[in-house]
Amino acid sequence: MSGPRASGVFTALRTQLQEAATEFAGGPDALEGILLGMVDDVDRAVREPLEIFPVCHHSPASALAMARRLREKQPKVVYLELCEDMAPLLTELRNCRLPVAVQAFAGDIDGFPQEWAPLSVVAPITEASAEYQAIAYALDTPGVELVLVDRSSDHVFQWNDTAQTDDGSAGAEEAPKSEEAALHGEAVGVEIGDLRPRFAELEEHLLRHGKVRHWSEWWHQYVEVPLGDSDHDTYRQVMFLIGSLFRRLAPGDGDRVRVDEDRERYMWTRMREHMAATGTDPEDCLYVCGAFHAASRVEEFGMDGRPSSFTISPRTATTWQYGLIPSSHAAIEAQFGLAPGSVSIAATQWQKSLKRTRVRPYRLEGQAGARTSRAKKALPAAAPAAQQPATDRLSGFLQQPPVLDGLDEAELLGWSVDIVRAARRNGYLASTADAIAVFETSILLAGMRDRARPTPYDFQDAAVTCIEKDRVPGRRDVRRLVEIMMGGDRIGQVGYEALPPLARDVYDRLEPLGLKLQQRGVQRALLDIAGRPELGACSDVLWMLRRLMPAAAARPIMGERRLGERSIQESWDLALGTHQRALIELGYEGVSIEQVLEQRLRREAYGPRATTAGVLAAVEDALLYLRSGRLADELGTRALKVLSAERTVDGAPEVLRRARTLLAYYRTSRPELPAWIESFVKAGYAHYCTLLPTAFRDEDATVGQVAAMLGFLFSMESLALSLGCDRTQLELAVAQSHPEDPSKTALLWAAQVQLGTLSRAELRDRCDALLDNPLVVPSYPRYLNGFVHALEPVPGLADVVVEAVSKAFGRLPDTVLLPWLPLLITTLRKGAADLAPLLIREAGRVFPGRLPALDTWVPPWRMPQLEDPFAASRSRHTATTAVPAPRGAALLAAHPAACDAVAELLGCEDGWQQHGPSALPPGGAGAALLAAYPAACEAVAGLLGCDGDWGTVAGPFPSGATLVVRRPATSQSLEALLARP
């Protein structure tokens, strides 16, 4: 923009830079163009009728210069580089303790990719910042208008395709080390006055020749300190020059440059629109923006800028929520790539500058910690004094030698004593000699870096060198102790009046606890619900907060909440003040926590990635926290649909656990089961029967998942059959299963035992065959893994599993057992840790409890098996001889009193009969009953599907034996029916 528009103010500076470029580069080249272009940028910005005030974010020098200029100029309109849709929130800053951040939040997005959700934009504000001075001046001064002119929050994501970084938020120089560094979450940061070189080589050059470690230290040494006491014109011209330098040496990132230029076009367009609509004179306005944007070269720059084809795109249909969230120095440093401790040092520098210069800063009325000031007077109606013509202050600033502050021994000595005291409190073996060493080393490091007065960064390096040992004895190292000593990580707080309705409602409902919940830190809450029933409502709120907020915000110490159970006493550790940001963001989703919880449960149940287990968890939470049967029934119906659409068994264990819990709750709390859970059991029974053969063969399906399927089928079988399911479907599914994995094979055997197609004796024989086969012994632990998992669907096999393990230890030689033992332990620990207690209890029941008894102990599986008393009735041949008396007859004769008591209890008045066939009536008592009522026997036979004819009795039989002889088919069907579990 040089040429006819260039003024003669900087002619001497242009000549000097042109001569320097010719001397160093050997002739006119690109270097001359860069140097002269920088002067042209400064000249153009200085001559602009609308006064541009360049700033750097969180810079005490910028804040000091801003406070001075506002009192001198008294502008009527302040244009501020901040998202225009955040304007209504700025008045709530007076209800907060800085630092805080203005936030725009969108949970439900429309017009952006769903993987970006939720969207969040934050603009942190500290007291030591120029933008806060402008905001406080405009809001507390009558007749002053504050206009935000930067792009909206919606355009932030429209113009950033990556939606990851903005304005220097690419990453901090060091990773965050505390939760305070994550107060902004994953939000995109909007800086006012982003000023950092984007050319990596340039930043490296500045750091190397400035003898500093990071950019924050360079800025403090070479910009903050020199500009701290400079006049207004010098400050503006230097900041314009720095902004132009970084802009002209920025890398050729086309997307980044396009976004920067579009933002500048956006801001100048908004300012011209506002002045045209209100008729405001540019002389009465002040434009506060970053120095990088102040040196803009777009055509729309300035009041005389040429309009172009640039148009502001409309916003998307995304609904944005706005609020204030607490911020901290560490959060600002982590989000915007500043060195740890730099914002705290800047805050300390701000306080020192105010004492030194006696400048009276602006603070919002009612701000926490602010002094009560007299009422502000309205601005005078007369126009401000004419602006003085610009003069060249840049040449003198660049030519003057650096001002070397004298050594402040008292300040440095106080720092040295304080850091040693802090190091002692944190476990370091520091002494007075260390304080002297830190003092001398600070002076030495400052001298090596060409400065007479040690900066806080020099002192920090000296303290680390002299005090830091080979390890950190406490939570904080010396570098962190220096940061705390220099000002600490100041954490802001949003006041009650500035909170969203949900957050205020939470604090109001928890007021009976008698705690100051807005304070940071952990507080213990004791709830005697039995003695004070009104605390039950507080308990409900705390459990919902436990479900919605981070775990550390509300952590139960005593008490739990389960379906059908209520605690009479509870104890909580509450840190709502520490997690105030999370509570505020809940307010963006609804007006009450019940509404937010219901919305989240619906979102989890109806989301594209919803699973049956997840929907059942939502049903359980609806009953547990909201006690809403309506919502539970709705979500349960959704679980039925999700189950029908699933084709995998990944969530089978969780489905089994939650289905059992819900079924037990409904059975004990309602007179009848809800329709949805009956349909769920029917659908689940058919669904898992269909998937069972595939799951047995699928390598991706684990043995635990298949065991959970069988557990669902067997535990829900009685209910499913009563609802109309067919057991034949399960029998066919098991018959069609042919697993190859040893663990699944053992699981299949257990299922066959449960169904009655495999006897326990045959199962024991198969286990013995496995141990007898040398080729199978190495894989025997996997069979045991399957048997242990089988305890989920068939818990009655615990004795068989104990027997299988005991036989392995008893029969295998040490050469086989010792290498095989670690595999067994790891297999059981990894695959069946939850079922091990059941196995241990069974082992404790089988094995002797005392060591001396072990010598004479005989395992149950080695004891002779007693004859089955019902073996005759299970025979396929008709008995033609007398059946011996039952085994219990001798026991009854030996203890008649017990039998008399049971008979009396049952109402039996018949006396004792003589034992033996002669004492029985002909054909037995049962035969007489059948002969008297043959129709009943025929009906039972028809029900059981028996078509055999009546037989003949060859002699007298005990009761029931006559039926076995005369109706053998009926007896066999009854036997099969009674053999089922």
Secondary structure, 3 states (H helix, E strand, C coil): CCCCCCCCCCHHHHHHHHHHHHHHHCCCCHHHHHHHHHHHHHHHHHCCCCEEEEECCCCHHHHHHHHHHHHHHCCCEEEEEEEHHHHHHHHHHHHEECCEEEEEEECCCCCCCHHHCCEEEEEEECCCCHHHHHHHHHHHCCCCEEEEEECCHHHHHHCCCCCCCCCCCCCCCCCCCCHHHHCCCCCEECCCCCCCCCCHHHHHHHHHHHCCCCHHHHHHHHHHHHHCCCCHHHHHHHHHHHHHHHHHCCCCCHHHHHHHHHHHHHHHHHHHHHHHHHCCCHHHEEEEEEHHHHCCCCCCCCCCCCCCCCCCCCCCCCCCEEEEEECEHHHHHHHCCCCCCHHHHHHHHHHHHHHHHCCCCCCCCCCCCCCCCCCCCCCCCCCCCCCCCCCCCHHHHHHCCCCCCCCCHHHHHHHHHHHHHHHHHCCCCCCHHHHHHHHHHHHHHHHHCCCCCCCHHHHHHHHHHHHCCCCCCCCCCHHHHHHHHCCCCCECEECHHHCCHHHHHHHHHCHHHCCCCCCCCCEEEEEECCCCCCHHHHHHHHHHHHHHCCCCCEEEEECCCCCCCCCCEEEEEECCCCCHHHHHHHHCCCCCHHHHHHHHHHHHHHCCCCCHHHHHHHHHHHHHHHCCHHHHHHHHHHHHHHHHHCCCCCCHHHHHHHHHHHHHHHHHHCCCCCHHHHHHHHHHHHHHHHHHHHHHHCCCCCHHHHHHHHHHHHHCHHHHHHCCCCHHHHHHHHHCCCCCCHHHHHHHHHHHHHHCCCCHHHHHHHHHHHHHCCCCHHHHHHHHHHHHHCCCCCHHHHHHHHHHHHHHHHHCCHHHHHHHHHHHHHHHHHHCCCCHHHHHHHHHHHCCCCCHHHCCCCCHHHCCCCCCCCHHHHCCCCCCCCCCCCCHHHHHHHCHHHHHHHHHHHCCCCCCCCCCHHHCCCCHHHHHHHHHCHHHHHHHHHHHCCCCCCCCCCCCCCCCHHHHHHCHHHHHHHHHHHHCC
